[in-house]
Amino acid sequence: MTLTALCAIGAEKILGNEIKQLGYTLKDTGAGTPGRVAFNADEDALFRANLCLRTADRVYLQLASFRAEDFGALFDGVYAVNWQDFFKKDVKVVVDKVRTRGSKLSSEHSVQGIVHKAIYTKLGDLWHIRTMPETGAESDVRVYIENDAVTVLLDLSGVPLHRRGYRTDGGTAPIRETLAAALLQLMCWRRKTPLHDAFCGSGTIACEAMLYAYNVAPGFGRRFALENLSIYDAARAAEIRRQEAAKIRPDCEARITGTDVDGAAVERSRANAEHAGVTAGRALQIVGSDARIRRPDFEQADFRELAAPYESGLLLGNPPYGERLGDAAQAEALYRDMAMLFQSFPGWNMGFITSHEHFEAAIGKRADARKMLKSGNLDTCFYMYTGLSGGAHGDRS
């Protein structure tokens, strides 16, 4: 079968590497599609991909791929899918999103209506009912039409995967958990390398680093839309959870810290990290372990007052953009002050994500590498200063 995982635009290669590490083969889609990675998978991947992928925002099962230049062909192609194999009789089907590009069928609203009609007509014909009761769980279907080629996808995730469940309070402008995980991968961070976030906010970067360092699958604290489908195998899912829980390594050493000038942000970070740690503890109980993974350490401090606690490490941060925290001028002034971090943390690699286009000029140093990333509706750039130390490229083992 074919699964499709969505991610931040720009993070496709990182997600692809994650998928390959799970043992699955990427599908050749030519030039590729922004924010999407398709891969060949077995039945276990329906659950395992949702449970384990750190940088994926959603996982879909591809149900059909066909050409359609008119609504008749679109209806027939969707009707041909064996929808009855996936849905329960009380299902409420929602065609949540349609995207068309370079195709004769260009009206996304009309495509949405035809797809929904074809699904319900097929189910009604097979189940001998005229009106779907729609009293059960909602199932989302997504449709892409590119150069008249239609792809029909069934959502296996439900609530987006960046909502791990540990962040009960994200503060004013939190970074998505999946994007934070991608930043760690872009910096090639390894658990033996000290990590500090000088703008911890809600603690997301530190929490994602903690889950990665101790090899905790990010989906342990939540449910997935797959669990409402007829194809869901609860016994197999329980076994996959047990397998992944057995991979958690609470005996590892990781030095993960965070600071913020706002005391409320520090308390928020501590609470979120505790929630993530409790979730990891519950996962360990599946395999009979009462071990406890170490939480990140958070303290209230202005970044101007910091000094490197180790000779080398990684300073990773999501400083205010001027989008929702202050204005652009205030953000630029803050970035100028951030230049002192290069003196305060000599020998440390650094990475900062922002949407401010004059970041490098303000901080006074050109990045060694830049990566454009779009998560949600915000275009950002991740600035990587990696020529400062070899410390971020140690052995993860």
N, C-alpha and C positions, 0 to 999 in steps of 0.2 A: 504494500500500500504506500501511498505518498502522503506525507505530512508537510505542512507549510508553517513555519514559525515566523512571527513578526518581531521586529526589533527597531531600535532607533536607527534612523537613516545615517549611514556611516559606520554602523557597528556590525554589518553583515559578515565580514570576515571573522570577527571575534565569535559571533554566534555559530558560524560554520565550523570553526575549530571545536567549539563546545560539543556540537552535534557529532562530529567525528570521534571525539573522545568518549562519547557514549556508545560508540560502535556502529554508527549508522553512516550510510553513504550519501553524499550530497548529489542532487540531481543537476545535470548540466542544463542550465536555462539560458545558454548563450551569454549575452552581455550582463545577465542578471537583472533583478528588479529591486529598486531601492526599498529598503526596509523589509525585505522578504527573503527567506531561505527555504528552499524545498529540499526534501530528503526522502530516501527510501527507508522504510521502517517495517518492523514486525508488529504484532499485536501488543507486545509489552510496551512499545514506544508510546502508545496512546496515553498511558499513565506515566511512564518513566520520564518522558520529555517534559510534561507539566511539572512533575515533582522536582526534577534535577536541573533544568536549564536556568542559568543565572541571568542571562542577558536577553532572553526571549520575553516579549510582552504578551503574546498569545500563541497558542498552538492550534492549528486547524487540520482536519482530515479532508483530503481532496476526494470529493464524491464523483465528479464528472469533469471531463475536458472535451470540448467539441467546438465546431465552428458554427456560427449563426450570423447570418446577414439580415435576418428579418425576425419578427416576433414569433412567427409560426415555428421556425427552427429552434428558437430559444425555448418556447413552450415544450416542444417535443423532446429536446435534450434534457431539460429538467425533469419532465414527466418520466423519462426512462430510468431515472435513478430509483433504486429500491428503498425508498424512504421508510417503508414499513419495517425495515430491518433495524432502524436506528431509533425510532420514536415510539413512545408509549401512547396509548389512545387518548390520553388527556392532555397531550402536549400543546403548547402554544408556540408556534413557529414564527420567528421574526426575521425578516430579511433586513439585517441591521445596517448593511452598507453595500453600496454598488459603486464600482469605479470603472469608467470606460475611457479608452484612449485609442485614437486612430481607428475607430470602428463605425460601421453604418448605424449600429444601435447606440445612439449618443445620449438619449434621454435617460438619466439614471433613475428618475422617478418612475418612468414607464417600465423600465427593466425590472425594477423592484416589484411592481404590481404583477407583472407576468410571471415572475419566478414564484412569488407567493401563491398565485392562483394555480400554477402547475403542481406545486407541492400538495396543496390541499385537495386538488382534483384527484391526484393519484391516491392519496390516503383515503379520500371519501369513496372512490371506486372500489378499493380493496376491502375497506372496513364496512362498506354498505351504510354509510352515514352521509347525510346532506350537509350538516353543520358540525364543525369541530367544536367540542365542548370547551377547550382551552382553559381547563381548570387546573392543569398540572404545571410542571416546571417549564420555564421558557427556554427554547433552544434557538440559537442564532445561526443564521446562514449568511455567508458573504459571497459576493459575485464580482469577479474581475473580467472585463472584456477588453482585450488588447489586440488590435489588428484583426478583429472579428473572431478571435479565439476566446471561447468562454471557459472560465474555470469556476467551479462551484465548490465552496468550502463549508464545512460544518465546524462550528466552534467547539473545541474540547476544553477550553479553559474557563469560560464564564467571566467572572471578575478578572480584570487584567492581572497578569502574573506579577507585575511590579508590586501589587498589594500583597505582600508576604503575610501580613497579619500582625507583625510585631510593632509596627509604628502606629500607635493609637493617637499620637499628636505629631503632626508634621511641621508645625510652626507656620510661618508666613509664606516662605518660598522654598519648599523642600525639593531636593533632587530626587528623581525617581530611583527606586532601588535597583532596577535593571540597568539604568544608566551609570549609577555608582559602581556596579559590578563591572561594567564595560571599561570604566576608567582604570580600575585596578588591573584589568587584563592589558590595556594599552600601555601601562607603565611596567608590565612584566613583573608585578609585585610577587614576592615569595614570602611565606610565613616567617622565615627567620629574619627578615628585614624589618627593623623598627618602622612603624607607620604612625604619622601624626597628622591630624586634621585641625588646622588653626582656626577654622570657621565651622565648628561641628554642627551648629544649627539644631537639627533633630537627631544627629548621630548616625545618619544613614550610611555614610561612607565607612565609618568604624564598624557598624553592625554588619555590613556586607563583607568587610574584611574579616571579621570574626567568623562568620559562617564559612567563608572560603578557607580560612586558615585551619579550621578544625574539620573541614570536609563535611559540613552539614548541608544536606540538600535544602534549597531555599523554600520548597513547597510544603514542608512538614506541618506548618501551622495553618493550613487552609484546605478547602475543598475545591473541586473542579466541576465544570459543567458535564464532563464525561460521566460523572456519577449519576446523572439523571437520564442517561441514554440506555437503550435496551442492550447495547453492545458492551456495557460495563461489566467486568468480571471482578467482583468484590474480593474473591479469594485470591486471585492473581495479584490484584492491587495490594492486598495485605502482605503478600510475599515480597513484592517489590519494595514496599516500605521497610520490611525486615532486612532485606538485602542492603538497602541504602543506609539504614540505621547502623548496620554492622560496620560500615565504612567510616563512621565518625571517629575522629582521633582526638579524644580529650586529653591525651598525655602530651600533645605537642606544646611547644613553647612559642607564643606569639606576643609581641610587644606592641599593642595597639592603643593609642591615646588620642584624646581630642580636647580642645580648649575653645572657649567662646567668651567674648566680652560680656555677653548677656547671661546672667545667672539663671534665668528661666530656661534658656536654651540648654544649659548644662544639665539641669534637672530633667528636662525633656529627653535629652540624649541618654542619660542614665536609665530612665524608665523604659525607653524603647530597647536599649541593649539588654536590660533585664528580661523583658518580654521575649526577645529573641533567644536569650540563654535558656529560659524556661522551656520554650518550644524544643530546643535542642535536647534538653534534659528528658522531656517526655519521649522524644524519638529514641534516646538511649535506653529508656525503660522497655522499649519493644524487644530489645535483645538482652534484657535482664541486667542492665548496668545502671548503677546509681551515681556514676561519675558526673562531674560538673565541669563544664568548659569555662574558662576564664573570661570574664567580661572586660571590655575596654575600660580604661581609666579616663575619666573626664574631670576637668578642673576649670574654674572660671579664671580667665586671663585674657588680656589684650595681646594680640600677636606681636605688638611692639615690645613687649616685655619678655618674650620667649628667648630661650637659649637651647641649643641642641643638646639633648641628654645623652646622645651617642655620637661616635665619630662619623657614622654614615647611616643613612636611612632614606625614607621617602616621605616628603611633605606633600600631601594631596588635599586639595580644597576646592570648595564651591563658594567663593567669596560673593558678596552682594553684586548683582548685575546693574542695579539702577532701574530694573524693570518694576519690581514690586517692593523692594527695600531701598528707600531713599530715591534720589534721582541720579541721572547719568553723571552729573558733575561731581556729586558726592562720591560715587563709585570710582571715578577717575582719581580723585584726591586720595582715596583709600589705596588704590593700586600704586600710586607714587610712594606712599608710606611702606607698602609691601616690599619695596626694593631692599629694605634692610634685612629681609629674611635671607637673602643671599649671603649676608655677613653673619647673621645669627645662626644659620644652619650650613656652615661650610662642609663640603663633602657629602651633602644630601642631594638626591634627585628631587625634582619638584614637578607637580602638575596642577594646573588651575583651569577650571572651566568657566567661561563667561560668554555673554552675548555682546559685550562692549567691544566695538571694533578697534579702539585705540589702546587696548590693554598693553601690548608690548611697548608702545611709546611711553605709556604712563609708568610702567614698572622699570623701564630703562634697560631692558635686556631682551634680545631676540631669542625666541624659543628655538630649541634644536629640532623640534618637530611640531607640527600642528595637525589637528584632525577636526574636520567639520562634523558636527553631530546635530541631528534634529530629533528631539524627543518631544512628542506632543506638537504644539504649534510654534515652539521657540527654536530659532536657529542659534546654535552656540558653536564656539570653537574651544577645543581643548589644547592648551599650550603645555608642551612637555619640555622640561629642562633636564636632559638625561646625560649631559657631558660632565656633570659635576661629581659623579661618584659611580662606582661599580656596585654600590650596595643594594640597588633595587633589582639586581639580576642574580641573586643567590639561588642556591638549590632549595626547592620547595620541600624536598623529602626530609 
